[in-house]
C-alpha cells in the first residue's frame, strides 16, 4: 500500500482506472474518470493504491477539506477495489496518519451503499449528515 507520486500517475493510470470506474458507476454523476484524474494530476487529491504482488487491487483517494468553521478534515471521496476485508483497516490507519500530517482532526467520506455505513460504523465512524436529492424534470 502506498501513495502514488504525481509523476507516476500517467504510468499507473491504466491499472488504477478500473477501480475508480467502479466508484464512478455508483457516484450518481458526482465524479467522472476525467475529474478524478485531473484532481490527482493537480495534487488536489492523493491516491493510495493497494497492491497484491504486482497488481493494483484497489485505489483510494484522499483530499483535505476545510470547513467554514475551520475544521480540517481528510476527506475520502473514492474507495474502489477488491479484497477490501484484507486492506481496509490498514488503509484507515494510513489515512489517519496522513490526516495528522496535514493537521486534520478527522476523516470523512461518502457511502454510496448502506453496507459502507455498517462497515465503517464498526470501526468508529458515525453518520454526520445525509445527502438527499430530488431530480427536476
Rosetta constraint file for C-alpha pairs under 8 A:
AtomPair CA 1 CA 48 HARMONIC 6.74 0.50
AtomPair CA 1 CA 49 HARMONIC 5.54 0.50
AtomPair CA 1 CA 50 HARMONIC 4.38 0.50
AtomPair CA 1 CA 51 HARMONIC 5.96 0.50
AtomPair CA 1 CA 91 HARMONIC 7.78 0.50
AtomPair CA 2 CA 48 HARMONIC 5.30 0.50
AtomPair CA 2 CA 49 HARMONIC 5.61 0.50
AtomPair CA 2 CA 50 HARMONIC 6.83 0.50
AtomPair CA 3 CA 46 HARMONIC 6.95 0.50
AtomPair CA 3 CA 47 HARMONIC 5.64 0.50
AtomPair CA 3 CA 48 HARMONIC 4.45 0.50
AtomPair CA 3 CA 49 HARMONIC 6.45 0.50
AtomPair CA 4 CA 8 HARMONIC 6.42 0.50
AtomPair CA 4 CA 9 HARMONIC 6.61 0.50
AtomPair CA 4 CA 46 HARMONIC 7.21 0.50
AtomPair CA 4 CA 47 HARMONIC 5.53 0.50
AtomPair CA 4 CA 48 HARMONIC 6.22 0.50
AtomPair CA 4 CA 49 HARMONIC 7.04 0.50
AtomPair CA 5 CA 9 HARMONIC 6.74 0.50
AtomPair CA 6 CA 40 HARMONIC 7.06 0.50
AtomPair CA 6 CA 41 HARMONIC 5.90 0.50
AtomPair CA 6 CA 43 HARMONIC 7.22 0.50
AtomPair CA 7 CA 11 HARMONIC 7.93 0.50
AtomPair CA 8 CA 12 HARMONIC 6.17 0.50
AtomPair CA 9 CA 13 HARMONIC 5.54 0.50
AtomPair CA 9 CA 40 HARMONIC 7.68 0.50
AtomPair CA 9 CA 41 HARMONIC 7.22 0.50
AtomPair CA 10 CA 14 HARMONIC 7.93 0.50
AtomPair CA 12 CA 16 HARMONIC 6.23 0.50
AtomPair CA 13 CA 17 HARMONIC 5.74 0.50
AtomPair CA 14 CA 18 HARMONIC 7.54 0.50
AtomPair CA 15 CA 55 HARMONIC 7.79 0.50
AtomPair CA 15 CA 56 HARMONIC 6.31 0.50
AtomPair CA 16 CA 20 HARMONIC 6.50 0.50
AtomPair CA 16 CA 49 HARMONIC 7.94 0.50
AtomPair CA 16 CA 56 HARMONIC 6.79 0.50
AtomPair CA 16 CA 58 HARMONIC 7.48 0.50
AtomPair CA 16 CA 59 HARMONIC 6.33 0.50
AtomPair CA 17 CA 21 HARMONIC 5.94 0.50
AtomPair CA 17 CA 33 HARMONIC 7.40 0.50
AtomPair CA 18 CA 22 HARMONIC 6.51 0.50
AtomPair CA 19 CA 23 HARMONIC 7.08 0.50
AtomPair CA 19 CA 57 HARMONIC 7.56 0.50
AtomPair CA 19 CA 58 HARMONIC 6.01 0.50
AtomPair CA 19 CA 59 HARMONIC 6.12 0.50
AtomPair CA 19 CA 80 HARMONIC 4.90 0.50
AtomPair CA 19 CA 81 HARMONIC 5.09 0.50
AtomPair CA 20 CA 24 HARMONIC 6.34 0.50
AtomPair CA 20 CA 33 HARMONIC 6.97 0.50
AtomPair CA 20 CA 59 HARMONIC 6.70 0.50
AtomPair CA 20 CA 78 HARMONIC 7.21 0.50
AtomPair CA 20 CA 79 HARMONIC 7.60 0.50
AtomPair CA 20 CA 80 HARMONIC 5.73 0.50
AtomPair CA 20 CA 81 HARMONIC 7.91 0.50
AtomPair CA 21 CA 25 HARMONIC 6.07 0.50
AtomPair CA 21 CA 32 HARMONIC 7.99 0.50
AtomPair CA 21 CA 33 HARMONIC 6.56 0.50
AtomPair CA 22 CA 26 HARMONIC 6.94 0.50
AtomPair CA 22 CA 80 HARMONIC 6.28 0.50
AtomPair CA 22 CA 81 HARMONIC 7.84 0.50
AtomPair CA 23 CA 27 HARMONIC 5.97 0.50
AtomPair CA 23 CA 78 HARMONIC 6.53 0.50
AtomPair CA 23 CA 79 HARMONIC 6.99 0.50
AtomPair CA 23 CA 80 HARMONIC 5.86 0.50
AtomPair CA 24 CA 28 HARMONIC 7.68 0.50
AtomPair CA 24 CA 29 HARMONIC 7.25 0.50
AtomPair CA 24 CA 30 HARMONIC 7.82 0.50
AtomPair CA 24 CA 31 HARMONIC 5.94 0.50
AtomPair CA 24 CA 32 HARMONIC 5.78 0.50
AtomPair CA 24 CA 33 HARMONIC 6.91 0.50
AtomPair CA 26 CA 112 HARMONIC 6.48 0.50
AtomPair CA 27 CA 31 HARMONIC 6.44 0.50
AtomPair CA 27 CA 112 HARMONIC 6.64 0.50
AtomPair CA 31 CA 35 HARMONIC 6.13 0.50
AtomPair CA 31 CA 36 HARMONIC 6.79 0.50
AtomPair CA 32 CA 36 HARMONIC 6.22 0.50
AtomPair CA 33 CA 37 HARMONIC 6.13 0.50
AtomPair CA 34 CA 38 HARMONIC 6.04 0.50
AtomPair CA 35 CA 39 HARMONIC 6.17 0.50
AtomPair CA 36 CA 40 HARMONIC 6.29 0.50
AtomPair CA 37 CA 41 HARMONIC 6.10 0.50
AtomPair CA 38 CA 42 HARMONIC 6.08 0.50
AtomPair CA 39 CA 43 HARMONIC 6.14 0.50
AtomPair CA 39 CA 44 HARMONIC 4.94 0.50
AtomPair CA 39 CA 45 HARMONIC 5.31 0.50
AtomPair CA 40 CA 44 HARMONIC 6.03 0.50
AtomPair CA 40 CA 45 HARMONIC 4.85 0.50
AtomPair CA 40 CA 46 HARMONIC 6.02 0.50
AtomPair CA 40 CA 47 HARMONIC 6.99 0.50
AtomPair CA 44 CA 63 HARMONIC 6.44 0.50
AtomPair CA 45 CA 61 HARMONIC 6.17 0.50
AtomPair CA 45 CA 62 HARMONIC 5.52 0.50
AtomPair CA 45 CA 63 HARMONIC 4.87 0.50
AtomPair CA 45 CA 64 HARMONIC 7.94 0.50
AtomPair CA 46 CA 61 HARMONIC 5.50 0.50
AtomPair CA 46 CA 62 HARMONIC 5.11 0.50
AtomPair CA 46 CA 63 HARMONIC 6.52 0.50
AtomPair CA 47 CA 59 HARMONIC 6.62 0.50
AtomPair CA 47 CA 60 HARMONIC 5.72 0.50
AtomPair CA 47 CA 61 HARMONIC 4.68 0.50
AtomPair CA 47 CA 62 HARMONIC 6.54 0.50
AtomPair CA 48 CA 59 HARMONIC 5.89 0.50
AtomPair CA 48 CA 60 HARMONIC 5.09 0.50
AtomPair CA 48 CA 61 HARMONIC 6.17 0.50
AtomPair CA 48 CA 62 HARMONIC 7.71 0.50
AtomPair CA 49 CA 56 HARMONIC 6.52 0.50
AtomPair CA 49 CA 57 HARMONIC 7.58 0.50
AtomPair CA 49 CA 58 HARMONIC 5.70 0.50
AtomPair CA 49 CA 59 HARMONIC 4.58 0.50
AtomPair CA 49 CA 60 HARMONIC 6.26 0.50
AtomPair CA 50 CA 56 HARMONIC 5.72 0.50
AtomPair CA 50 CA 57 HARMONIC 5.65 0.50
AtomPair CA 50 CA 58 HARMONIC 5.00 0.50
AtomPair CA 50 CA 59 HARMONIC 6.39 0.50
AtomPair CA 50 CA 87 HARMONIC 7.49 0.50
AtomPair CA 51 CA 55 HARMONIC 5.39 0.50
AtomPair CA 51 CA 56 HARMONIC 4.36 0.50
AtomPair CA 51 CA 57 HARMONIC 5.50 0.50
AtomPair CA 51 CA 58 HARMONIC 7.16 0.50
AtomPair CA 52 CA 56 HARMONIC 6.42 0.50
AtomPair CA 52 CA 57 HARMONIC 6.46 0.50
AtomPair CA 57 CA 81 HARMONIC 5.50 0.50
AtomPair CA 57 CA 82 HARMONIC 5.51 0.50
AtomPair CA 57 CA 83 HARMONIC 7.43 0.50
AtomPair CA 58 CA 79 HARMONIC 7.45 0.50
AtomPair CA 58 CA 80 HARMONIC 5.53 0.50
AtomPair CA 58 CA 81 HARMONIC 3.73 0.50
AtomPair CA 58 CA 82 HARMONIC 5.95 0.50
AtomPair CA 59 CA 78 HARMONIC 7.60 0.50
AtomPair CA 59 CA 79 HARMONIC 6.03 0.50
AtomPair CA 59 CA 80 HARMONIC 5.45 0.50
AtomPair CA 59 CA 81 HARMONIC 6.18 0.50
AtomPair CA 60 CA 76 HARMONIC 7.27 0.50
AtomPair CA 60 CA 77 HARMONIC 7.97 0.50
AtomPair CA 60 CA 78 HARMONIC 5.44 0.50
AtomPair CA 60 CA 79 HARMONIC 4.43 0.50
AtomPair CA 60 CA 80 HARMONIC 6.37 0.50
AtomPair CA 61 CA 76 HARMONIC 5.70 0.50
AtomPair CA 61 CA 77 HARMONIC 6.12 0.50
AtomPair CA 61 CA 78 HARMONIC 5.14 0.50
AtomPair CA 61 CA 79 HARMONIC 6.63 0.50
AtomPair CA 62 CA 74 HARMONIC 6.45 0.50
AtomPair CA 62 CA 75 HARMONIC 5.62 0.50
AtomPair CA 62 CA 76 HARMONIC 4.83 0.50
AtomPair CA 62 CA 77 HARMONIC 6.77 0.50
AtomPair CA 62 CA 78 HARMONIC 7.74 0.50
AtomPair CA 62 CA 95 HARMONIC 7.60 0.50
AtomPair CA 63 CA 74 HARMONIC 5.70 0.50
AtomPair CA 63 CA 75 HARMONIC 5.01 0.50
AtomPair CA 63 CA 76 HARMONIC 6.50 0.50
AtomPair CA 63 CA 77 HARMONIC 7.57 0.50
AtomPair CA 64 CA 72 HARMONIC 6.95 0.50
AtomPair CA 64 CA 73 HARMONIC 5.84 0.50
AtomPair CA 64 CA 74 HARMONIC 4.74 0.50
AtomPair CA 64 CA 75 HARMONIC 5.85 0.50
AtomPair CA 64 CA 102 HARMONIC 7.87 0.50
AtomPair CA 64 CA 104 HARMONIC 7.73 0.50
AtomPair CA 65 CA 72 HARMONIC 5.88 0.50
AtomPair CA 65 CA 73 HARMONIC 5.17 0.50
AtomPair CA 65 CA 74 HARMONIC 6.26 0.50
AtomPair CA 65 CA 75 HARMONIC 6.32 0.50
AtomPair CA 66 CA 70 HARMONIC 5.96 0.50
AtomPair CA 66 CA 71 HARMONIC 5.67 0.50
AtomPair CA 66 CA 72 HARMONIC 4.56 0.50
AtomPair CA 66 CA 73 HARMONIC 6.22 0.50
AtomPair CA 67 CA 71 HARMONIC 5.35 0.50
AtomPair CA 67 CA 72 HARMONIC 6.62 0.50
AtomPair CA 67 CA 73 HARMONIC 7.91 0.50
AtomPair CA 71 CA 104 HARMONIC 7.53 0.50
AtomPair CA 71 CA 105 HARMONIC 7.17 0.50
AtomPair CA 72 CA 103 HARMONIC 6.94 0.50
AtomPair CA 72 CA 104 HARMONIC 4.54 0.50
AtomPair CA 72 CA 105 HARMONIC 5.99 0.50
AtomPair CA 72 CA 106 HARMONIC 7.22 0.50
AtomPair CA 73 CA 99 HARMONIC 7.44 0.50
AtomPair CA 73 CA 104 HARMONIC 5.01 0.50
AtomPair CA 73 CA 105 HARMONIC 6.02 0.50
AtomPair CA 73 CA 106 HARMONIC 5.07 0.50
AtomPair CA 73 CA 107 HARMONIC 5.62 0.50
AtomPair CA 73 CA 108 HARMONIC 6.47 0.50
AtomPair CA 74 CA 95 HARMONIC 7.73 0.50
AtomPair CA 74 CA 99 HARMONIC 5.43 0.50
AtomPair CA 74 CA 104 HARMONIC 6.03 0.50
AtomPair CA 74 CA 105 HARMONIC 7.87 0.50
AtomPair CA 74 CA 106 HARMONIC 6.22 0.50
AtomPair CA 74 CA 107 HARMONIC 4.77 0.50
AtomPair CA 74 CA 108 HARMONIC 6.18 0.50
AtomPair CA 75 CA 107 HARMONIC 5.77 0.50
AtomPair CA 75 CA 108 HARMONIC 4.72 0.50
AtomPair CA 75 CA 109 HARMONIC 5.45 0.50
AtomPair CA 76 CA 107 HARMONIC 7.22 0.50
AtomPair CA 76 CA 108 HARMONIC 6.06 0.50
AtomPair CA 76 CA 109 HARMONIC 4.66 0.50
AtomPair CA 76 CA 110 HARMONIC 7.32 0.50
AtomPair CA 77 CA 109 HARMONIC 5.60 0.50
AtomPair CA 77 CA 110 HARMONIC 6.23 0.50
AtomPair CA 83 CA 87 HARMONIC 7.02 0.50
AtomPair CA 84 CA 88 HARMONIC 5.32 0.50
AtomPair CA 85 CA 89 HARMONIC 7.74 0.50
AtomPair CA 87 CA 91 HARMONIC 6.10 0.50
AtomPair CA 88 CA 92 HARMONIC 6.17 0.50
AtomPair CA 89 CA 93 HARMONIC 6.39 0.50
AtomPair CA 90 CA 94 HARMONIC 6.25 0.50
AtomPair CA 91 CA 95 HARMONIC 5.99 0.50
AtomPair CA 92 CA 96 HARMONIC 6.16 0.50
AtomPair CA 93 CA 97 HARMONIC 6.29 0.50
AtomPair CA 94 CA 98 HARMONIC 6.17 0.50
AtomPair CA 95 CA 99 HARMONIC 5.98 0.50
AtomPair CA 95 CA 107 HARMONIC 7.69 0.50
AtomPair CA 96 CA 100 HARMONIC 6.21 0.50
AtomPair CA 96 CA 106 HARMONIC 7.64 0.50
AtomPair CA 96 CA 107 HARMONIC 6.92 0.50
AtomPair CA 97 CA 101 HARMONIC 6.38 0.50
AtomPair CA 98 CA 102 HARMONIC 6.49 0.50
AtomPair CA 99 CA 103 HARMONIC 6.30 0.50
AtomPair CA 99 CA 104 HARMONIC 4.97 0.50
AtomPair CA 99 CA 105 HARMONIC 7.23 0.50
AtomPair CA 99 CA 106 HARMONIC 7.28 0.50
AtomPair CA 99 CA 107 HARMONIC 7.31 0.50
AtomPair CA 100 CA 104 HARMONIC 5.40 0.50
AtomPair CA 100 CA 105 HARMONIC 6.94 0.50
AtomPair CA 111 CA 116 HARMONIC 5.62 0.50
AtomPair CA 111 CA 117 HARMONIC 6.41 0.50
AtomPair CA 112 CA 116 HARMONIC 7.53 0.50
AtomPair CA 113 CA 117 HARMONIC 7.37 0.50
AtomPair CA 114 CA 118 HARMONIC 6.61 0.50
AtomPair CA 115 CA 119 HARMONIC 6.09 0.50
AtomPair CA 116 CA 120 HARMONIC 5.97 0.50
AtomPair CA 117 CA 121 HARMONIC 5.91 0.50
AtomPair CA 117 CA 127 HARMONIC 7.79 0.50
AtomPair CA 118 CA 122 HARMONIC 6.50 0.50
AtomPair CA 119 CA 123 HARMONIC 7.08 0.50
AtomPair CA 120 CA 124 HARMONIC 6.64 0.50
AtomPair CA 120 CA 125 HARMONIC 5.35 0.50
AtomPair CA 120 CA 126 HARMONIC 7.80 0.50
AtomPair CA 121 CA 125 HARMONIC 4.65 0.50
AtomPair CA 121 CA 126 HARMONIC 5.89 0.50
